[in-house]
Amino acid sequence: MGFFVSVVVSLLYSGLILATYKDQSTATANTLYLAHALLNGAVVGSLVGLTAHRSNGARIGGAVIAALGAFFGYANALPLIFAWERSPMALGDLLEAEPFFPAKAWWTSEAHGGVDWFSPLGLVVAAAAAWGLAYAVGNRRRPT
């Protein structure tokens, strides 16, 4: 269930980026990415806490799923933008020549050419939110 919800949240984020990418500044894009990571982690963590209660394995699994959701939400937006601007055939050619283009774009800063530290920060935010909420919700005592 947490995986399915993470996929849905990531698809909504990718659609939002596709709809607004022309009007975004770098600060806006970074804020949206971190907000998406936090939302993805919160939703997954809440579901894991409600269903798995006190299982540490489920908490860790939820944190991994939330981090992957944050990554794929961003990485899937880039091919969508490229296909929208150019064509799906051009996207196919790009991914055939450079199959890891979305992951490289996620990791690399356009402004400075180095590592974009907001990208791994988003993974940490998503994982921490998922684990923290799964812990808080799962350890809540039920009234008898």
Buried (B, 14 or more C-beta within 10 A) or exposed (E): EBBEBBBEBBBBBBBBBBEEBEEEEEEEBBEBBBEBBBBBBBBBBBBBBBBBBEBEEBBBBBBBBBBBBBBBBBBBBBBBBBBEEEEEEEBEEBBEEEEEBBBEBBBEEEEEEEEBEBBBBBBBBBBBBBBBBBBEBBEEEEEE
